[in-house]
Amino acid sequence: DQGDMAHNKKGLWFFGFRWFEDEDLYAYIRSHDRYRNYSQTEIAKLMDQINKEGCGYVAIVNNIFTEYEGREAEFQQRFGFPMYDKNGKANYDYLIVDFYASTDDKYYLNDPNGATALVNDVFLQYIGKNEAFKEKFGYEPYDENGYLNPKAKQAIIDYYEEQEVVELKIDGTTQDSIENRFRHYLDEKGLSYECEAISDLAVSDVDSYLDSGKNVNIATGSFNLYNEKGKAVAKDVGDHWMTITGVTEDGQYIVSSWGERYYLNPSELTKQDFFITDISAS
């Protein structure tokens, strides 16, 4: 649940302060160089930011936990903290923080999809700001037909060519950026993996991937989520990543989102981007 930390009942706002914080989690967050000097308020804002844009990171964390089921000792050795806390709750929040702290807003240009992700996100950053784009990169962002200008794309790559890692503040993740960060993070952890980005899979293909033991994540938007009784419990949801955990007999996806089990009807979707992973825990 990307909102678990933000909604943690141990941390309550009262007269401008956050009381009853989860001291262990706050200490873990501060153990990362990126957040070492964060105040209580800054950590609370970080938790809200992860709630706002963390769905792509949560999908990958789901995949990692799935691969380590029954291999808790190996998990702790690899990631530096127990897979479950003293109450038996999975330490998803710790792994989300680690992945997010290590890679958020970063583009690894020497890794697959790094340059593509950066170019796409720069264009997104300059929507409605054509003059500012031209002033910085030297070209109009779009050609006379309204398509992305190839010279502008190359100008972005040239602008950052001296950097191996580019940091750019962008809300959310795209299929390219999450793949780029996924690869880099697992490389740093010394993990073997396979991943594949695909658009518009058939339901039967999704089922086949799951049957073969692979993890399937979906990015889509403007959709409804249903409970087991078929009632829409979330309507017209915006762009969102989810992990598909199964396929029903009538062809609906069973998805994990916000820490809950929901149902997603593929026939209602106008776009479907899939990210399939297979992570080796050995």
C-alpha positions in Angstrom: 0.0 0.0 0.0 1.7 3.2 -1.2 -0.3 5.2 1.4 0.6 3.0 4.4 3.3 5.3 5.7 1.3 8.5 5.1 -1.8 7.0 6.8 0.1 5.3 9.7 -1.9 5.7 12.8 1.4 5.9 14.8 2.0 9.3 13.3 -0.7 11.8 14.1 -0.7 15.5 13.4 -1.6 17.7 16.4 -0.9 21.4 16.8 1.6 21.3 14.0 3.6 18.3 15.2 3.5 14.6 14.3 3.2 12.6 17.4 3.6 8.9 18.1 5.8 8.3 15.1 7.1 4.9 14.2 10.6 5.5 15.5 12.2 2.5 13.8 10.8 3.5 10.4 11.9 7.1 10.8 15.4 6.0 11.8 15.5 3.7 8.8 14.5 6.6 6.5 17.2 8.8 8.0 19.8 6.0 7.4 19.7 6.9 3.7 22.0 9.7 2.7 19.3 11.3 0.7 17.2 11.8 3.9 19.8 11.8 6.6 19.0 15.3 7.9 15.3 15.2 7.3 13.1 16.7 10.1 10.0 15.0 11.3 7.9 17.3 9.1 10.1 16.6 6.0 9.7 12.8 6.6 6.0 13.2 6.8 6.0 15.1 3.5 8.1 12.4 2.0 5.6 9.8 3.0 2.8 11.9 1.4 4.9 12.1 -1.8 5.3 8.4 -1.9 1.6 8.0 -1.4 1.1 10.4 -4.3 3.5 9.0 -6.9 4.7 5.6 -5.5 2.5 3.1 -7.3 5.2 2.1 -9.8 7.7 1.5 -7.0 5.1 -0.5 -5.0 4.5 -2.8 -8.0 8.2 -3.6 -8.1 8.4 -4.1 -4.4 5.5 -6.5 -4.6 7.5 -8.5 -7.2 10.6 -8.7 -5.0 8.6 -9.9 -2.0 6.9 -12.5 -4.1 10.3 -13.9 -5.2 11.5 -14.2 -1.6 8.6 -16.0 0.0 10.0 -18.7 2.2 13.5 -17.3 1.9 13.5 -14.7 4.7 17.1 -15.2 5.7 18.3 -14.5 2.2 16.1 -11.4 2.0 17.6 -9.9 5.2 21.1 -10.7 3.9 20.4 -9.0 0.6 18.5 -5.9 1.7 19.8 -5.4 5.3 16.5 -5.6 7.2 14.1 -8.4 8.1 11.4 -9.4 5.7 8.8 -9.3 8.5 8.7 -7.1 11.6 8.3 -8.3 15.2 4.5 -8.5 14.7 4.8 -10.6 11.6 3.9 -7.7 9.2 5.8 -7.6 5.9 8.3 -4.8 5.8 7.1 -3.4 2.5 7.5 0.2 3.7 11.3 -0.3 4.3 11.8 -1.8 0.8 9.7 1.0 -0.8 11.8 3.6 1.0 15.1 1.9 -0.1 14.0 1.6 -3.8 12.6 5.2 -3.8 15.6 6.7 -2.0 18.0 5.0 -4.3 16.3 5.8 -7.7 13.5 8.4 -7.5 13.9 11.2 -10.1 17.0 9.6 -11.5 17.8 8.5 -15.1 20.7 6.1 -15.6 21.8 7.0 -19.1 24.2 4.0 -19.4 21.4 1.6 -18.6 18.6 0.4 -20.9 15.7 2.9 -21.3 17.5 5.7 -19.4 17.8 8.1 -22.4 14.3 7.3 -23.6 12.8 7.9 -20.2 14.7 11.1 -19.8 13.7 12.5 -23.2 10.0 11.6 -22.6 9.9 13.2 -19.2 11.6 16.4 -20.3 9.0 16.8 -22.9 6.3 16.2 -20.3 8.0 18.8 -18.1 7.7 21.4 -20.8 4.1 20.9 -21.9 2.7 24.4 -22.6 6.2 25.9 -22.2 7.4 25.8 -25.8 9.4 29.1 -25.6 11.2 28.0 -22.4 12.0 24.6 -24.1 13.4 26.3 -27.2 15.5 28.7 -25.0 17.1 25.8 -23.2 17.5 23.2 -25.9 17.6 25.4 -29.1 14.7 23.8 -31.0 10.9 23.9 -31.1 9.6 20.8 -29.2 7.1 20.0 -31.9 7.2 20.0 -35.7 4.7 21.6 -38.0 2.4 18.5 -37.7 2.4 18.6 -33.9 4.7 15.6 -33.5 7.8 15.6 -31.3 10.7 17.2 -33.1 13.5 14.6 -33.7 16.1 17.4 -33.4 14.6 18.4 -30.1 14.9 14.8 -28.9 18.6 14.7 -29.9 19.2 18.1 -28.3 18.0 16.8 -24.9 20.4 13.8 -25.1 23.2 16.2 -26.1 22.4 18.5 -23.3 22.9 15.8 -20.7 25.6 13.8 -22.6 28.3 14.4 -20.0 26.2 12.9 -17.2 25.9 9.2 -16.4 23.0 9.9 -14.0 20.6 12.7 -14.5 18.3 14.0 -11.7 15.0 15.6 -12.8 12.1 16.3 -10.6 9.0 14.6 -12.1 5.9 13.4 -10.4 5.1 9.7 -11.0 6.8 7.1 -13.3 6.5 6.0 -16.9 7.0 2.5 -18.2 10.5 3.6 -19.4 11.5 5.3 -16.2 10.4 2.4 -13.9 12.1 -0.1 -16.1 15.3 1.9 -16.0 15.2 2.3 -12.2 14.2 -1.3 -11.7 17.2 -2.6 -13.7 19.7 -0.2 -11.9 18.4 -1.0 -8.4 18.5 -4.8 -8.9 22.0 -4.5 -10.5 23.2 -2.7 -7.4 21.7 -5.4 -5.2 23.5 -8.1 -7.3 20.3 -9.7 -8.3 19.7 -11.5 -11.6 16.4 -10.7 -13.4 14.5 -10.6 -16.6 12.0 -7.9 -17.5 9.9 -7.1 -20.5 7.7 -4.1 -21.3 4.7 -4.9 -23.5 1.5 -3.1 -24.6 -2.0 -4.6 -25.0 -1.5 -8.2 -24.0 -4.4 -10.6 -24.4 -5.9 -11.8 -21.1 -4.8 -15.4 -22.0 -1.2 -14.1 -22.4 -1.3 -12.5 -19.0 -2.6 -15.7 -17.5 0.2 -17.6 -19.2 2.9 -15.3 -17.7 1.4 -15.8 -14.2 1.2 -19.6 -14.7 4.9 -19.6 -15.6 5.8 -17.9 -12.3 6.5 -14.4 -13.6 5.2 -11.2 -12.1 2.9 -9.1 -14.2 2.3 -5.4 -13.5 -0.1 -3.1 -15.4 -0.1 0.6 -15.9 -3.4 2.1 -17.1 -5.8 5.0 -16.5 -9.4 6.1 -16.4 -10.6 2.8 -15.1 -12.9 1.4 -12.3 -11.9 -1.1 -9.6 -14.5 -3.6 -8.4 -14.8 -5.7 -5.2 -15.7 -9.4 -5.1 -19.4 -8.6 -5.3 -18.9 -6.6 -8.5 -19.5 -3.2 -7.0 -17.3 -0.4 -8.3 -15.4 0.8 -5.2 -13.1 3.2 -7.1 -14.3 5.0 -10.2 -12.4 6.7 -13.0 -9.0 6.2 -11.4 -6.2 8.2 -12.9 -2.9 6.8 -14.2 -1.9 4.0 -11.9 0.4 1.0 -11.6 -0.9 -2.2 -10.1 0.3 -5.8 -9.7 -1.9 -8.5 -11.3 -2.1 -11.5 -9.0 -4.5 -13.6 -11.0 -7.1 -13.9 -13.8 -10.7 -14.9 -13.1 -12.7 -17.4 -15.2 -14.6 -14.6 -16.8 -11.4 -12.8 -17.9 -11.0 -10.1 -15.2 -7.7 -9.3 -13.6 -7.3 -9.7 -9.9 -5.1 -6.8 -8.9 -3.3 -5.6 -5.8 -3.6 -1.9 -5.2 -3.5 0.3 -2.0 -3.0 -2.9 0.0 -6.3 -4.4 -1.2 -7.6 -7.1 -3.6 -9.6 -5.6 -6.4 -10.9 -6.7 -9.8 -10.2 -4.9 -13.1 -12.1 -5.5 -16.3 -9.7 -5.4 -19.3 -12.6 -4.7 -21.7 -13.1 -1.3 -20.0 -9.5 -0.2 -20.6 -8.4 2.1 -23.4 -4.7 1.5 -22.8 -2.8 -1.3 -21.2 1.0 -1.2 -20.6 2.5 -4.3 -19.0 5.8 -4.8 -17.2 6.7 -8.4 -16.7 9.5 -9.3 -14.3 11.3 -12.5 -13.2 13.7 -11.9 -10.3 16.2 -14.4 -9.2 16.6 -14.7 -5.4 19.7 -16.8 -5.6 
